[in-house]
């Protein structure tokens, strides 16, 4: 089983952003090297095939040339294997640039609202949901079992820390995938439906928010959807802890003989959408404060 690439960072927002920048630069260079090895491996396979065929025909006409072609085929095949092995090794440490960008974008927008005295903790899981995530179910979608429907989920993002008002937060993002696969004669038609569920847990200074139990009623759903591109799934308040769950719109990806086509890419999670969730949360919290003061923190 392929080992999963994971990014775990601890430190200030500035330190985390600097490290993410370094990782992005390293990943770009690694991608270029991996592509070079892939091209050389493909070219080597083709050249090896030509040399083997040539050696086969030359043995009966010019044995010496046939032997030379066979030796050349072996040398090229060994080099091809080395390039393929290098390409596979680099593929194991491949990072998801979009996920790095989500974390970097959020840290940039949230930096002024983070406590400079408390360290942040960031975890990013890389790789596709269907390969590394948890399979929830799999069943036949037709009478003859030719269509397979499966569901997967993958917790790929987690950020925790402390805001300037003393509130402690944990933000998680979980990818949900529903896949329908239908085998054809020469290929498999695959239809994927992705959504991301974002869960914000926030422990606030309870004495500052005497009306915290009304938090769920204070969030304007339509404004939240416009600002974050998500819709609220669940809101819960237990003591000084708020837990808000929101879901993105669906992204669709279809893979068939003609290639892969994607729809709904505008629903992909981003740093600005996650920042919008913080802003809407604090806008609602401002109505739960004692007196008439405005909300603090990430508003």
C-alpha positions in Angstrom: 0.0 0.0 0.0 1.3 3.4 -0.9 2.3 5.6 2.0 0.4 8.9 2.2 2.2 12.2 2.1 1.3 14.3 5.2 2.2 17.9 6.1 2.3 18.7 9.9 3.4 22.1 11.0 3.5 24.0 14.3 4.4 27.6 14.9 3.2 31.2 14.3 1.1 32.1 11.2 4.2 33.7 9.6 6.3 30.6 10.2 3.6 28.3 8.8 3.2 30.5 5.7 7.0 30.5 5.1 7.1 26.8 5.4 4.1 26.3 3.0 5.8 28.6 0.5 8.9 26.4 0.7 6.9 23.2 0.3 5.1 24.7 -2.8 8.4 25.6 -4.4 9.9 22.1 -3.6 6.8 20.4 -4.9 6.9 22.4 -8.2 10.5 21.3 -8.7 9.7 17.7 -7.8 6.8 17.7 -10.3 9.2 18.9 -13.1 11.7 16.2 -12.3 9.0 13.5 -12.1 7.6 14.5 -15.5 11.1 14.4 -17.0 11.6 10.8 -15.7 8.1 9.9 -17.0 8.9 11.1 -20.5 12.3 9.3 -20.5 10.7 6.1 -19.3 8.0 6.3 -22.0 10.7 7.0 -24.7 12.8 4.2 -23.4 9.9 1.7 -23.6 9.4 2.7 -27.2 13.1 2.5 -28.1 13.4 -0.9 -26.3 10.5 -2.3 -28.4 12.0 -1.1 -31.6 15.4 -2.6 -30.7 13.9 -5.9 -29.8 12.0 -6.2 -33.0 15.1 -5.1 -35.0 17.3 -7.7 -33.2 14.8 -10.4 -34.0 14.9 -9.7 -37.7 18.7 -9.0 -37.8 19.7 -12.3 -36.2 18.8 -14.2 -39.4 20.4 -11.6 -41.8 23.4 -10.2 -39.8 23.9 -12.0 -36.5 26.5 -9.6 -35.3 24.1 -6.7 -35.8 21.4 -8.7 -34.2 23.5 -9.3 -31.1 24.4 -5.6 -31.0 20.8 -4.6 -31.2 19.9 -7.1 -28.4 22.6 -5.7 -26.1 21.4 -2.2 -26.8 17.9 -3.2 -26.0 19.0 -4.6 -22.6 20.9 -1.4 -21.8 18.0 0.8 -22.8 15.6 -1.4 -20.8 17.7 -1.0 -17.7 17.8 2.7 -18.1 14.1 2.8 -18.6 13.5 0.8 -15.4 15.7 3.3 -13.5 13.6 6.2 -14.8 10.4 4.5 -14.0 11.6 3.7 -10.5 12.6 7.3 -9.9 9.2 8.5 -11.2 7.4 6.2 -8.8 9.5 7.2 -5.9 8.8 10.9 -6.5 5.1 10.2 -7.0 5.0 8.9 -3.4 6.1 12.3 -2.0 3.8 14.3 -4.3 1.9 17.1 -2.5 -1.4 18.7 -3.5 -0.7 22.3 -4.5 -4.4 23.4 -4.2 -4.4 22.1 -0.6 -1.2 24.0 0.3 -2.8 27.1 -1.3 -6.0 26.7 0.9 -3.9 26.7 4.0 -1.7 29.5 2.9 -4.6 31.7 1.9 -6.4 31.2 5.2 -3.3 32.0 7.3 -2.7 35.1 5.3 -6.3 36.4 5.8 -6.6 35.3 9.5 -3.1 36.4 10.6 -4.2 39.7 12.3 -6.9 37.8 14.3 -4.5 35.2 15.7 -2.9 35.4 19.1 0.8 36.1 18.7 1.5 34.2 22.0 0.0 30.9 21.0 1.3 28.5 18.4 -0.9 27.1 15.6 -1.1 23.5 14.6 -1.7 22.6 11.0 -2.2 19.1 9.4 -2.7 18.5 5.6 -3.3 15.1 4.2 -2.4 14.7 0.5 -3.6 12.4 -2.1 -7.0 11.4 -3.6 -10.0 10.6 -1.3 -10.8 7.3 -3.0 -7.2 6.0 -2.4 -6.4 7.3 1.0 -9.8 8.1 2.6 -12.2 5.8 4.5 -14.6 3.7 2.4 -18.0 4.0 3.9 -20.0 1.7 1.6 -19.9 -0.1 -1.7 -22.9 -1.7 -3.5 -24.2 -2.7 -6.8 -26.2 -0.1 -8.6 -27.9 -2.4 -11.1 -29.6 -5.8 -11.1 -26.6 -7.5 -12.8 -24.0 -5.8 -10.6 -22.3 -4.1 -13.5 -22.5 -0.7 -11.9 -20.6 -0.2 -8.6 -21.5 2.7 -6.3 -19.2 3.6 -3.4 -18.9 6.3 -0.8 -15.7 7.6 0.7 -14.7 10.3 3.2 -11.3 11.9 4.0 -10.4 14.4 6.8 -7.6 16.2 4.9 -7.4 19.6 6.7 -7.1 20.6 10.3 -6.0 23.9 11.8 -6.2 24.8 15.5 -5.0 27.8 17.5 -6.1 30.8 19.6 -7.6 34.1 18.5 -6.8 37.5 19.8 -10.0 37.5 22.0 -8.8 34.4 23.8 -11.2 32.0 21.9 -9.7 28.6 21.0 -10.7 27.2 17.6 -10.3 24.0 15.6 -11.2 24.0 11.9 -11.5 20.7 10.0 -12.3 20.0 6.4 -13.6 16.6 5.3 -14.0 15.5 1.7 -17.0 13.4 0.8 -16.9 11.4 -2.4 -19.7 9.4 -4.1 -18.5 7.3 -7.0 -20.4 5.4 -9.7 -18.2 3.1 -11.8 -19.5 1.3 -14.9 -17.2 -1.1 -16.7 -17.2 -0.8 -20.5 -15.6 -3.1 -23.1 -12.3 -1.2 -23.2 -12.5 1.3 -20.3 -14.4 2.0 -17.1 -16.8 5.0 -17.0 -16.4 6.8 -13.7 -18.7 9.5 -12.3 -17.5 11.3 -9.1 -19.4 13.7 -6.9 -17.3 15.7 -4.4 -18.4 17.9 -1.5 -16.3 19.3 1.4 -17.8 19.6 4.9 -16.2 22.3 7.0 -16.5 22.0 10.8 -15.5 25.0 13.1 -15.3 24.3 16.8 -14.9 27.5 18.9 -14.6 27.8 22.6 -15.2 31.4 23.6 -14.9 33.3 26.9 -18.4 32.5 28.2 -18.6 35.5 30.5 -18.3 37.7 27.4 -21.3 36.1 25.7 -24.1 35.7 28.1 -26.6 35.1 25.3 -24.5 32.4 23.6 -27.4 29.9 23.4 -29.1 32.1 20.8 -26.1 31.9 18.5 -27.8 29.6 16.0 -30.6 32.1 15.6 -28.2 34.9 14.9 -26.7 33.6 11.7 -28.4 34.9 8.6 -28.4 31.8 6.3 -28.6 33.6 3.0 -25.8 36.0 3.8 -23.7 33.1 5.0 -24.2 31.3 1.7 -23.3 34.4 -0.3 -20.2 35.1 1.7 -18.8 31.6 2.0 -20.2 29.7 -0.9 -21.5 27.1 1.5 -24.7 26.2 3.3 -25.1 25.6 7.0 -25.7 22.0 7.9 -25.7 22.1 11.7 -25.2 24.5 14.6 -24.7 23.3 18.2 -23.9 25.2 21.4 -22.7 23.3 24.5 -21.5 25.5 27.3 -18.9 27.9 26.0 -18.3 25.8 22.8 -19.9 26.5 19.4 -19.8 23.9 16.7 -20.8 25.0 13.2 -20.8 22.6 10.2 -21.2 23.9 6.6 -21.1 22.1 3.2 -19.8 23.3 -0.1 -21.7 22.8 -3.4 -20.9 19.7 -5.4 -18.0 19.2 -7.8 -18.5 16.6 -10.6 -15.8 14.8 -12.4 -16.5 12.3 -15.2 -13.9 10.0 -16.7 -14.7 8.2 -20.0 -13.1 7.3 -23.2 -12.8 10.9 -24.3 -10.9 11.9 -21.1 -11.8 13.6 -17.9 -14.2 16.5 -17.6 -15.0 18.5 -14.5 -18.0 20.7 -13.5 -18.6 22.9 -10.4 -15.0 23.8 -9.8 -16.1 27.1 -8.4 -17.3 25.1 -5.3 -13.8 24.0 -4.4 -12.8 25.0 -0.9 -10.5 28.1 -0.6 -8.8 30.2 2.1 -11.3 33.1 1.4 -14.3 30.8 1.9 -12.9 29.5 5.2 -12.2 33.1 6.3 -15.8 34.0 5.4 -16.9 31.3 7.8 -14.9 32.9 10.7 -16.3 36.4 9.7 -19.9 35.2 9.7 -19.4 33.4 13.0 -18.1 36.5 14.7 -20.8 38.6 13.1 -23.4 36.4 14.8 -21.4 36.3 18.1 -21.5 40.1 18.2 -25.2 39.8 19.0 -24.6 37.4 21.9 -22.2 39.7 23.8 -22.9 41.5 27.0 -24.0 45.1 26.5 -23.9 46.5 23.0 -20.2 46.0 22.2 -19.1 44.8 18.8 -17.6 41.3 18.2 -13.8 40.9 18.5 -11.5 38.5 16.8 -11.9 37.4 13.2 -14.9 39.6 12.3 
